[in-house]
Amino acid sequence: MDTLDEKLLGVFEGKVVRKDLVHRIKKGTNVPTFVLEFLLARYCASEDPKEIQEGLEAVLATLQDNYVRADEANAAQSKVATKGKHRFIDKVHVNYIEKEKRHWAALENFNSQRVAINEKFYRDNDRLLEGGIWAEITIGYNEIEDDDYTFYVEDLRPIQLSRFDFDGYAAGRSKFSRDEWLDIVLRSVGLEPTKLSTRLKFHFILRLSCLVEPNYNFIELGPRGTGKSYFFSEFSPYSTLVSGGQATTPILFYNNARKRTGLVGFWDVVAFDEVAGIQIKDPTTIQIMKDFMANGRFSRGAEVIADASLAFNGNIDHSIEQLVNSTEHDLFIPMPREFDLAIMDRFAAYLPGWEMPKNSSDFLTGNYGFITDYLAEAFHHQFSHTNRYEEVNKRIRLGQNVEGRDEKGIKKTVCAFLKILHPDGPPSDSEFDEYVAYAVEARRRVKEQMNKRKPDDEFARINLSYFASDGKEVVVFCPESRNATATQHPFRHSLNSGTKEDPEAKTRKAQTRTVVEQPSEVAVMVQPEIVSPKELELSEKHYTIFYG
């Protein structure tokens, strides 16, 4: 336990857990992380090695006896019928059935949709009615044959937070410096920050940005085994991971037959794993995706508005150096062909996944961090109830090459960093400059690839810049492509010859032209030559046309 651990335990008592214990149990079980952390907080709240070992054994015994697996539903129901009641760990929903004018509980792995529940449970736990929560739940067996239910809820103890105090969270944050808080966030997701550079730390924060900023479109491409999908499959109960396969309009956006909104209406984040394997057969899906990524709404027989962020993850199987120096390929090479420039232009940020470290125990922390569910709730609260865009808009100054979607993407990235790292108030000028510089780079990486693909100069203004707090303009480059001529000055197609124009030749041509700045700033107009009608002579011409 270091100084930061002691400080964290003192400020957020009861909301932190030792992350190395989570790693030790997680490897042998297929249980959500926040369930493990709930049990560890109960049985392993000690620094004594002997007590910790006994606590770990108690956690494993509890999982063995109480955690319901989906393929064991029949055995679990039989156990309740035989014993009269039993305690389980399961995800519980409460649904109001209009025709019956009453509430019923539904247990996911226990596989029962009609469990009687007392009003006090869902009155005290709001989230039971809003997507459900994981809980320790005691199920009793009803022996009265005339009743229309077999099981009932005798007791319920939430594992996930039933209510979240954001004011307390923000007040606790104010007791830490920015760098301390950055390390706490990283330890909370299981990483040891002392082994990461500031740039790598920012990369991990960017991965989390979708969880705090609504309608934020993000892409990460890189090698396998860097944990791209973990943040969306394990960290937050408010995100869902779509793994390859066919992406359809009814699943993602709206099902006309059922009059039901798709995934974007139910999750904070919809993440696509292995983006290269996404199959989109219906062209309308792409068009709806473009509309949704642009402004969070679309029309599908009905106007639908949703806040979900879209995250795209994929693997690059090529050398980054070769790609940035290639005249034919770019860093969007794994993207499916249906993802055109309009889709790419809607990405606020491109995270360079090739810079991320491979998953290794060397980078895992043995220190304390927030219980995953607590931090996920903090992020969800800010996703739903906090808007920092106007704060950023008043403070940020961007260069003239920053165009419409560049500006929006950069500002939303900065908003996400403020929500994660400064939930209690504004950052210092130097910290704000750091976030703006990083956000500009992440957006430039998107624009550079589009500029390579476009045969004209629509996206040629890639030298994005910002004005630092000292008033100086700073042009931001991507480190992988800064010296790559093929990326900075890509080939262009010539309309006359049908060939590509050499960027170096283009540069030489530009150097031979002399540009003179007029002090008076008066533009000189060149008048086109006008030919008098009198000078025109009509002549008769004959043409021979051959048939066959």
C-alpha positions in Angstrom: 0.0 0.0 0.0 1.5 3.3 -1.1 0.6 6.9 -0.1 -2.0 7.2 -2.9 -3.7 4.0 -1.6 -3.9 5.4 1.9 -5.3 8.7 0.6 -7.9 7.0 -1.6 -9.0 4.7 1.2 -9.4 7.7 3.5 -11.5 9.8 1.0 -13.5 7.0 -0.6 -13.9 4.4 2.2 -16.0 1.4 1.1 -15.8 2.2 -2.6 -12.3 0.8 -3.3 -10.8 -2.7 -3.7 -7.4 -4.3 -4.2 -7.2 -4.9 -8.0 -4.6 -7.7 -7.8 -7.1 -9.9 -6.0 -9.6 -9.4 -8.8 -7.0 -10.6 -11.3 -6.3 -13.7 -9.3 -9.9 -14.8 -9.2 -11.0 -13.5 -12.6 -8.6 -15.9 -14.4 -10.5 -18.9 -13.2 -14.1 -17.7 -13.4 -16.5 -16.3 -16.0 -18.2 -13.8 -13.7 -18.7 -10.1 -14.2 -15.9 -8.0 -12.7 -18.2 -5.9 -10.5 -19.7 -9.2 -8.9 -16.2 -10.3 -8.0 -15.3 -6.9 -6.5 -18.5 -6.9 -4.4 -17.5 -10.3 -2.9 -13.9 -9.2 -2.4 -14.9 -6.1 -0.6 -16.9 -8.3 1.8 -14.4 -11.1 2.4 -11.0 -9.5 1.8 -11.1 -6.2 3.5 -7.7 -6.7 5.2 -4.0 -6.4 4.6 -3.2 -9.6 6.5 -2.1 -12.3 4.0 -3.7 -15.1 6.0 -7.0 -13.3 6.2 -6.9 -12.4 2.5 -6.3 -16.1 1.6 -9.2 -17.2 3.7 -11.3 -14.4 2.1 -10.4 -15.6 -1.4 -11.5 -19.1 -0.5 -14.8 -17.7 0.8 -15.3 -15.9 -2.4 -14.8 -19.0 -4.5 -17.1 -21.0 -2.2 -19.8 -18.3 -2.6 -19.5 -18.3 -6.3 -19.7 -22.1 -6.4 -22.9 -22.2 -4.3 -24.7 -19.1 -5.2 -23.7 -17.9 -8.7 -26.2 -19.1 -11.3 -24.9 -20.0 -14.7 -27.2 -19.9 -17.7 -26.9 -23.6 -18.3 -27.8 -24.5 -14.7 -31.2 -22.8 -14.5 -33.1 -26.0 -14.2 -30.9 -27.3 -11.4 -31.3 -23.9 -9.6 -35.1 -24.0 -9.8 -35.1 -27.6 -8.5 -32.9 -26.6 -5.6 -35.4 -23.9 -4.5 -38.3 -26.3 -4.9 -36.5 -28.9 -2.8 -35.1 -26.7 -0.1 -37.9 -24.2 0.0 -35.6 -21.2 -0.6 -32.0 -20.5 -1.7 -29.8 -17.4 -2.2 -28.4 -16.7 -5.6 -26.3 -14.1 -7.4 -28.1 -13.1 -10.6 -29.2 -10.1 -12.6 -32.7 -9.0 -11.7 -35.2 -7.0 -13.7 -38.7 -5.8 -12.6 -41.3 -5.4 -15.3 -44.7 -3.8 -15.0 -47.3 -5.9 -16.9 -50.0 -3.6 -18.0 -52.7 -6.2 -18.7 -52.2 -7.7 -15.2 -51.7 -4.4 -13.5 -48.8 -5.7 -11.4 -45.0 -6.0 -11.3 -43.1 -9.2 -11.9 -39.4 -9.9 -11.3 -37.3 -11.6 -14.0 -34.0 -13.4 -13.2 -31.7 -13.8 -16.2 -29.7 -16.9 -15.4 -32.3 -18.4 -13.1 -34.5 -18.3 -16.3 -37.8 -17.2 -14.8 -39.8 -14.2 -16.0 -42.6 -14.5 -13.4 -41.2 -14.2 -9.9 -43.4 -12.4 -7.4 -41.8 -9.4 -5.8 -42.8 -7.0 -3.0 -43.1 -3.3 -3.8 -40.5 -2.3 -1.3 -37.7 -3.8 -3.3 -38.2 -1.9 -6.5 -39.2 1.3 -4.6 -35.9 1.3 -2.8 -33.8 0.3 -5.9 -34.8 2.4 -8.9 -32.6 0.6 -11.3 -34.6 -2.6 -11.0 -37.1 -0.9 -13.3 -34.5 0.7 -15.5 -32.5 -2.2 -17.0 -32.0 -4.3 -13.9 -29.2 -4.8 -11.5 -27.0 -7.6 -10.2 -28.0 -8.7 -6.7 -27.8 -11.3 -4.0 -31.4 -12.5 -4.1 -33.1 -15.1 -1.9 -35.8 -16.9 -3.9 -38.6 -18.7 -2.1 -40.8 -21.5 -3.3 -44.6 -20.9 -3.2 -46.5 -24.1 -2.3 -50.0 -22.7 -2.7 -51.2 -24.3 -5.9 -54.0 -21.8 -6.6 -51.5 -18.9 -7.0 -50.3 -18.0 -10.5 -46.6 -18.0 -9.6 -44.1 -20.6 -8.4 -41.3 -18.4 -7.0 -41.1 -15.2 -5.0 -38.4 -12.8 -3.9 -37.9 -13.2 -0.1 -34.8 -10.9 0.1 -32.7 -8.8 -2.2 -29.4 -7.1 -1.7 -28.0 -5.1 -4.6 -24.4 -5.8 -5.8 -24.5 -2.8 -8.1 -25.2 0.6 -6.8 -28.9 1.3 -6.6 -28.2 5.1 -6.2 -25.2 7.2 -7.0 -24.1 10.4 -5.2 -22.3 12.5 -7.8 -21.8 15.5 -5.5 -19.9 13.2 -3.1 -17.8 11.8 -6.0 -16.9 15.4 -7.2 -16.1 16.5 -3.7 -13.7 13.6 -3.2 -12.0 14.4 -6.5 -11.2 17.9 -5.3 -8.9 16.4 -2.7 -6.5 15.0 -5.3 -4.2 16.6 -7.9 -4.9 15.9 -11.6 -2.0 13.5 -11.9 -3.1 11.6 -8.7 -6.6 11.3 -10.1 -5.3 10.1 -13.5 -3.4 7.3 -11.7 -6.5 6.4 -9.7 -8.7 6.0 -12.8 -6.0 3.8 -14.4 -5.7 1.7 -11.3 -9.4 1.3 -11.2 -9.4 -0.4 -14.7 -6.5 -2.6 -13.4 -3.4 -0.9 -14.8 -0.3 0.3 -13.0 0.3 3.9 -14.0 3.9 4.0 -12.8 4.8 1.8 -15.8 3.0 4.1 -18.3 4.1 7.3 -20.0 1.8 10.3 -19.9 1.0 9.7 -23.6 0.0 6.1 -22.9 -2.1 7.2 -20.0 -4.0 9.6 -22.3 -4.5 6.8 -24.7 -6.3 4.8 -22.0 -8.4 7.8 -21.1 -9.4 8.2 -24.7 -10.6 4.6 -24.7 -12.9 5.6 -21.8 -14.2 8.7 -23.5 -17.2 7.0 -25.1 -18.5 6.2 -21.7 -18.8 9.8 -20.6 -19.5 11.8 -23.8 -22.8 11.1 -25.6 -22.8 10.7 -29.5 -19.1 10.4 -29.5 -17.7 8.4 -32.4 -14.3 6.8 -31.8 -12.1 4.3 -33.6 -9.1 2.3 -32.5 -7.1 0.1 -34.9 -4.0 -1.7 -33.8 -2.5 -5.2 -33.2 -4.2 -8.0 -31.3 -4.0 -8.5 -27.6 -4.0 -4.9 -26.4 -7.4 -5.0 -24.6 -9.4 -3.0 -27.1 -12.6 -4.7 -26.3 -12.2 -5.1 -22.5 -13.4 -1.6 -21.6 -16.7 -2.2 -23.4 -17.3 -5.8 -22.4 -16.2 -5.9 -18.8 -15.8 -2.4 -17.4 -19.3 -0.9 -17.6 -22.7 -2.4 -17.5 -23.9 0.5 -19.7 -22.0 -0.6 -22.8 -22.5 -3.5 -25.2 -20.0 -5.2 -27.6 -21.1 -6.3 -31.0 -18.7 -9.0 -32.2 -18.5 -9.1 -36.0 -21.3 -10.6 -38.0 -24.0 -8.8 -39.8 -25.0 -5.3 -38.6 -28.6 -4.7 -39.5 -30.9 -1.7 -39.1 -33.4 -3.5 -36.8 -30.6 -4.6 -34.5 -28.7 -1.4 -34.4 -31.3 1.3 -34.9 -35.0 0.6 -35.3 -37.2 -2.4 -35.9 -40.2 -1.3 -37.9 -42.1 -4.6 -37.4 -41.9 -4.4 -33.6 -41.9 -0.6 -33.4 -38.8 -0.9 -31.2 -35.6 1.1 -31.0 -32.4 -0.9 -31.5 -29.2 -1.1 -29.5 -28.5 2.7 -29.7 -31.6 3.3 -27.6 -30.7 1.1 -24.7 -26.9 1.5 -24.2 -24.5 4.4 -23.5 -22.0 2.8 -25.9 -22.4 0.4 -28.8 -18.9 -1.0 -29.5 -18.0 -3.0 -32.7 -15.3 -5.6 -32.2 -13.3 -6.8 -35.3 -14.7 -4.0 -37.5 -13.2 -5.7 -40.6 -15.7 -8.5 -40.1 -18.8 -6.3 -40.1 -21.2 -7.2 -42.9 -23.7 -4.5 -44.0 -25.9 -5.7 -46.8 -28.6 -3.1 -46.7 -27.4 0.3 -48.0 -30.0 2.1 -45.8 -28.1 0.9 -42.7 -25.1 2.9 -43.7 -27.2 6.0 -44.4 -28.9 5.7 -41.1 -25.5 5.2 -39.4 -24.3 8.4 -41.1 -27.3 10.4 -39.8 -27.0 9.0 -36.3 -23.2 9.6 -36.1 -23.7 13.2 -37.3 -26.4 14.4 -34.8 -27.7 11.5 -32.7 -31.0 11.1 -34.6 -32.4 9.4 -37.6 -35.7 8.7 -39.3 -37.0 5.2 -39.8 -40.7 5.6 -40.2 -40.5 7.5 -36.9 -38.1 10.2 -35.7 -35.6 8.5 -33.3 -33.3 10.4 -31.0 -30.6 8.6 -28.9 -27.4 9.5 -27.1 -25.4 6.3 -27.7 -21.8 6.6 -28.6 -20.3 4.3 -31.3 -16.8 2.8 -30.8 -15.1 0.8 -33.6 -12.2 -1.6 -32.8 -10.2 -3.5 -35.2 -6.8 -5.1 -36.0 -4.1 -3.9 -38.3 -2.0 -6.6 -39.9 0.4 -4.3 -41.7 3.5 -2.3 -40.8 2.5 1.2 -39.7 5.6 2.6 -41.2 4.8 1.0 -44.6 1.2 2.2 -44.5 2.0 5.9 -43.8 4.7 5.8 -46.6 2.4 3.9 -49.0 0.8 5.8 -51.9 -2.0 3.2 -52.2 -2.9 2.4 -48.6 -3.7 4.2 -45.4 -4.4 3.6 -41.7 -8.0 2.8 -42.4 -7.1 -0.3 -44.3 -9.0 -2.8 -42.1 -12.3 -0.9 -42.5 -15.1 -2.6 -44.5 -15.6 -1.2 -48.0 -19.1 0.0 -47.0 -17.5 2.5 -44.6 -17.0 5.4 -47.0 -15.4 8.8 -46.4 -18.7 10.2 -45.0 -18.5 7.6 -42.2 -14.8 8.2 -41.5 -15.4 12.0 -41.4 -17.7 11.5 -38.4 -15.0 10.0 -36.2 -14.0 12.4 -33.5 -10.8 10.6 -32.7 -8.5 7.8 -34.0 -6.5 6.1 -31.2 -3.2 4.7 -32.4 -3.6 1.2 -31.1 -0.1 0.2 -32.3 1.3 2.3 -29.4 -0.7 0.4 -26.8 1.2 -2.2 -24.7 0.3 -5.9 -25.1 -1.8 -7.4 -22.4 0.7 -8.5 -19.8 0.8 -9.1 -16.0 3.7 -6.6 -16.0 1.2 -3.8 -16.5 -1.4 -4.9 -13.9 -1.6 -3.1 -10.7 -1.4 -4.6 -7.2 -2.8 -1.4 -5.6 -6.2 -0.1 -4.7 -8.7 1.4 -7.2 -12.4 2.2 -7.3 -14.9 -0.7 -7.4 -15.6 -0.9 -11.1 -19.4 -0.4 -10.6 -18.8 2.8 -8.7 -16.6 4.4 -11.4 -19.0 3.1 -14.1 -21.9 4.8 -12.3 -19.8 8.1 -12.1 -19.2 7.9 -15.9 -22.9 7.0 -16.6 -24.1 10.0 -14.5 -21.9 12.4 -16.5 -22.9 10.8 -19.8 -26.5 11.4 -19.0 -26.5 14.6 -16.9 -23.4 16.6 -17.5 -22.6 18.8 -20.5 -19.1 20.5 -20.7 -19.3 21.6 -24.3 -20.1 25.2 -23.6 -17.3 25.4 -21.1 -14.9 24.1 -23.8 -16.4 26.3 -26.5 -15.7 29.4 -24.5 -12.1 28.5 -23.7 -10.7 26.8 -26.8 -9.1 28.6 -29.8 -8.5 26.6 -32.9 -6.5 27.4 -36.1 -8.0 28.3 -39.5 -7.5 24.8 -41.0 -9.9 23.3 -38.4 -13.1 22.8 -40.3 -16.7 22.0 -39.1 -16.4 18.3 -38.2 -12.8 18.8 -37.0 -13.9 21.4 -34.6 -16.8 19.3 -33.2 -14.6 16.2 -32.8 -11.8 18.1 -31.1 -14.2 19.8 -28.7 -16.0 16.6 -27.8 -12.7 14.8 -27.0 -11.7 17.6 -24.7 -15.2 17.5 -23.1 -14.6 13.8 -22.4 -11.2 14.4 -20.8 -12.7 17.1 -18.5 -15.5 14.7 -17.4 -13.1 11.9 -16.6 -10.2 13.9 -15.1 -12.0 17.0 -13.8 -15.5 16.2 -12.7 -15.2 18.8 -9.9 -14.4 21.8 -12.0 -12.2 23.4 -14.7 -8.5 22.4 -15.3 -5.6 24.7 -15.2 -4.4 26.4 -18.5 -1.5 24.0 -18.9 -3.7 21.0 -18.4 -6.3 22.3 -20.8 -3.6 22.9 -23.5 -2.5 19.2 -23.0 -6.0 18.0 -23.7 -6.5 20.2 -26.7 -3.2 19.2 -28.3 -4.0 15.5 -27.8 -7.6 16.0 -29.2 -6.2 17.8 -32.3 -3.7 15.0 -33.0 -6.5 12.3 -32.6 -8.6 14.2 -35.2 -5.7 14.9 -37.5 -5.1 11.2 -37.7 -8.6 10.7 -39.1 -8.2 13.6 -41.6 -4.9 12.4 -42.9 -6.4 9.1 -44.0 -9.3 10.8 -45.7 -6.9 13.1 -47.5 -5.0 10.1 -48.9 -8.2 8.5 -50.2 -9.8 11.6 -51.8 -8.6 12.4 -55.3 -9.1 16.1 -54.8 -8.2 18.6 -52.1 -11.4 18.4 -50.0 -9.6 17.2 -46.9 -6.2 18.7 -47.8 -6.1 21.1 -44.8 -4.5 18.6 -42.5 -2.3 21.0 -40.6 -4.7 21.4 -37.7 -3.6 23.8 -35.0 -4.7 25.5 -31.8 -3.8 28.6 -29.8 -2.1 27.8 -26.5 -2.9 29.8 -23.3 0.2 32.0 -24.0 -1.4 33.0 -27.4 1.0 31.1 -29.6 -0.4 29.0 -32.5 0.7 25.3 -32.3 0.4 23.0 -35.3 0.0 19.4 -34.2 1.4 16.4 -36.0 0.9 12.6 -35.7 4.2 11.1 -34.7 3.9 8.1 -37.1 3.3 10.2 -40.2 5.1 13.5 -39.6 7.9 12.7 -42.0 5.9 10.5 -44.4 5.7 12.3 -47.7 3.0 9.9 -49.0 0.7 11.0 -46.1 1.6 14.7 -45.9 1.5 15.2 -49.7 -0.4 12.3 -51.2 -0.6 11.5 -54.9 -3.4 13.2 -56.8 -5.0 11.9 -60.0 -4.6 14.0 -63.1 -7.8 14.5 -65.1 -5.8 15.1 -68.3 -3.6 12.0 -68.3 -5.4 9.7 -66.0 -2.2 9.3 -64.1 -1.2 10.3 -60.6 0.8 13.4 -59.9 4.0 13.0 -58.0 3.8 15.1 -54.7 7.5 16.0 -55.0 7.0 17.3 -58.5 4.0 19.2 -57.2 6.1 20.7 -54.5 8.8 21.7 -57.1 6.1 23.4 -59.2 4.9 25.3 -56.2 8.4 26.5 -55.4 8.9 28.0 -58.9 6.0 30.3 -58.4 6.6 33.6 -56.7 3.9 34.9 -54.4 3.9 38.6 -53.8 1.9 40.0 -50.9 0.2 43.3 -51.8 0.5 45.8 -48.8 -2.8 47.3 -49.7 -4.4 43.8 -49.8 -6.0 44.6 -53.1 -6.7 41.6 -55.2 -5.9 41.9 -58.9 -8.6 40.5 -61.2 -7.5 39.0 -64.5 -10.2 39.7 -67.1 -10.9 36.9 -69.6 -10.2 37.7 -73.2 -13.4 38.6 -75.1 -13.7 37.9 -78.8 -15.7 40.3 -80.9 -18.6 38.7 -82.9 -17.3 40.5 -86.0 -14.1 38.5 -85.9 -16.0 35.3 -86.2 -16.3 33.7 -89.7 -18.8 31.0 -90.5 -17.4 28.2 -92.7 -19.1 25.1 -94.2 -17.7 21.8 -93.1 -18.6 18.3 -94.3 -18.4 15.0 -92.3 -18.4 11.4 -93.6 -20.1 8.9 -91.3 -19.4 5.2 -91.8 -21.9 2.5 -90.7 -21.4 -1.1 -90.0 
